């Protein structure tokens, strides 16, 4: 039985580079990744997503992060936060969402984030050229993670 993989690309495509994760997810949705892989596009992470996370073994988050180093790519494991906030919000981090998933459903999917740095979040429906050039490489990295999970049952050791 194959490990279930959930990919969540999130951000606001009407705020410039903030839409990066959604653009990467949209690219992955055009591909046949297998029945065990689900790709979602969301504006933000929220506690209602905990149920979807509880039904998967691995979750790959796709996002942008604030950085003066526009185009800086980061890929790292995400652990559940140690505490769940007393009030749920629709402005959650991946770690908070993983903590909510454990608190509500008792499940702990493995998490990883692929993120690119930017400081360009002006209103507009286009990515900056530097960040747009990283959509394809981020999708390639997501496919590499999927292959590692399929072949080895785990994330690569260097992540």
C-alpha positions as CSV (number, residue, x, y, z in Angstrom):
1,X,0.0,0.0,0.0
2,X,1.4,3.4,-1.0
3,X,1.9,6.2,1.5
4,X,-0.7,8.9,1.0
5,X,0.9,12.3,0.2
6,X,-0.9,15.6,0.5
7,X,0.5,18.7,-1.2
8,X,-0.8,22.1,-0.1
9,X,0.2,25.2,-2.1
10,X,-1.0,28.3,-0.3
11,X,-0.9,32.1,-0.6
12,X,-2.7,35.0,-2.3
13,X,-2.2,35.1,-6.1
14,X,-3.5,38.7,-6.0
15,X,-0.6,39.9,-3.8
16,X,2.4,39.4,-6.2
17,X,4.8,36.8,-5.0
18,X,2.5,35.6,-2.2
19,X,0.8,33.4,-4.8
20,X,4.0,31.3,-5.3
21,X,2.7,28.2,-3.5
22,X,-0.6,28.3,-5.5
23,X,1.3,28.6,-8.8
24,X,3.4,25.6,-7.9
25,X,0.3,23.6,-6.9
26,X,-1.4,24.5,-10.1
27,X,1.5,23.2,-12.1
28,X,1.5,19.9,-10.2
29,X,-2.3,19.6,-10.7
30,X,-1.6,19.4,-14.4
31,X,0.5,16.2,-13.9
32,X,-0.5,12.6,-13.2
33,X,1.1,12.1,-9.8
34,X,-0.8,9.0,-8.8
35,X,-4.0,8.3,-6.9
36,X,-2.1,8.4,-3.6
37,X,-1.1,12.1,-4.2
38,X,-3.6,14.9,-3.5
39,X,-2.8,18.5,-4.5
40,X,-4.7,21.4,-3.0
41,X,-4.6,25.2,-3.7
42,X,-5.5,27.4,-0.7
43,X,-5.3,31.0,0.2
44,X,-4.3,30.2,3.7
45,X,-4.0,27.4,6.2
46,X,-6.8,26.8,8.6
47,X,-7.8,24.3,11.3
48,X,-10.5,22.7,9.1
49,X,-7.6,21.3,7.0
50,X,-6.7,19.0,10.0
51,X,-9.0,16.3,8.8
52,X,-7.3,16.1,5.4
53,X,-3.9,16.0,7.1
54,X,-5.1,13.2,9.4
55,X,-5.8,11.0,6.3
56,X,-2.3,11.3,4.9
57,X,1.2,10.0,5.8
58,X,3.2,12.9,4.4
59,X,2.3,16.6,3.7
60,X,4.3,18.9,1.5
61,X,3.6,22.6,2.0
62,X,4.4,25.1,-0.8
63,X,4.8,28.8,0.3
64,X,6.7,32.0,0.1
65,X,8.6,33.5,3.0
66,X,9.6,37.1,3.7
67,X,13.2,37.6,2.9
68,X,15.4,40.3,1.4
69,X,17.1,37.4,-0.5
70,X,14.5,37.2,-3.3
71,X,14.6,33.7,-4.8
72,X,16.2,32.0,-1.8
73,X,14.8,28.5,-1.8
74,X,14.4,26.5,1.4
75,X,13.3,22.9,1.8
76,X,13.1,21.6,5.3
77,X,11.1,19.3,7.6
78,X,8.3,20.8,9.6
79,X,7.6,19.5,13.1
80,X,4.3,20.0,14.9
81,X,4.3,23.0,17.3
82,X,4.6,22.0,20.9
83,X,1.3,23.6,21.8
84,X,-2.0,24.2,20.0
85,X,-3.2,27.8,20.4
86,X,-6.3,28.2,22.6
87,X,-8.0,30.0,19.8
88,X,-7.9,28.6,16.3
89,X,-7.2,31.2,13.6
90,X,-7.2,31.1,9.8
91,X,-3.6,32.4,9.9
92,X,-1.8,29.3,10.8
93,X,1.7,28.1,10.2
94,X,2.4,24.5,9.0
95,X,3.7,23.6,12.4
96,X,0.4,24.8,14.1
97,X,-1.7,22.9,11.6
98,X,0.3,19.8,12.3
99,X,-0.2,20.3,16.0
100,X,-4.0,20.8,15.5
101,X,-4.1,17.6,13.4
102,X,-2.4,15.7,16.3
103,X,-4.6,17.3,19.0
104,X,-7.9,16.7,17.1
105,X,-7.3,13.4,15.3
106,X,-4.3,11.9,17.1
107,X,-2.4,11.7,13.8
108,X,1.2,12.9,13.0
109,X,1.9,13.1,9.3
110,X,5.4,13.9,8.3
111,X,5.7,17.5,7.1
112,X,8.1,19.3,4.8
113,X,8.0,22.8,3.3
114,X,9.3,24.1,0.0
115,X,9.5,27.8,0.3
116,X,11.0,30.7,-1.7
117,X,12.0,34.1,-0.3
118,X,10.6,37.4,-1.5
119,X,9.8,40.9,-0.3
120,X,7.5,41.7,-3.2
121,X,3.8,41.5,-2.0
122,X,2.3,44.4,-3.8
123,X,-1.2,44.1,-5.3
124,X,-1.1,42.4,-8.6
125,X,-1.8,39.0,-10.1
126,X,1.8,38.2,-11.4
127,X,4.8,36.8,-9.8
128,X,8.1,38.7,-10.0
129,X,10.4,37.4,-12.7
130,X,12.9,36.0,-10.0
131,X,10.1,34.1,-8.2
132,X,8.3,33.0,-11.4
133,X,11.5,31.4,-12.6
134,X,11.4,29.1,-9.5
135,X,8.0,27.6,-10.0
136,X,9.3,24.8,-12.2
137,X,12.3,24.0,-10.0
138,X,10.0,23.9,-6.9
139,X,7.6,21.5,-8.7
140,X,10.6,19.4,-9.7
141,X,11.7,19.3,-6.0
142,X,8.1,18.3,-5.0
143,X,8.3,15.4,-7.5
144,X,11.7,14.4,-6.1
145,X,10.2,14.2,-2.6
146,X,7.2,12.2,-3.9
147,X,9.6,9.7,-5.6
148,X,11.6,9.4,-2.4
149,X,8.5,8.6,-0.4
150,X,7.3,6.1,-3.0
151,X,10.6,4.3,-3.3
152,X,12.0,4.5,0.3
153,X,8.9,5.2,2.3
154,X,10.5,8.3,3.8
155,X,11.7,11.8,3.0
156,X,15.3,12.1,1.8
157,X,17.9,12.1,4.5
158,X,19.3,15.5,3.5
159,X,16.0,17.2,4.3
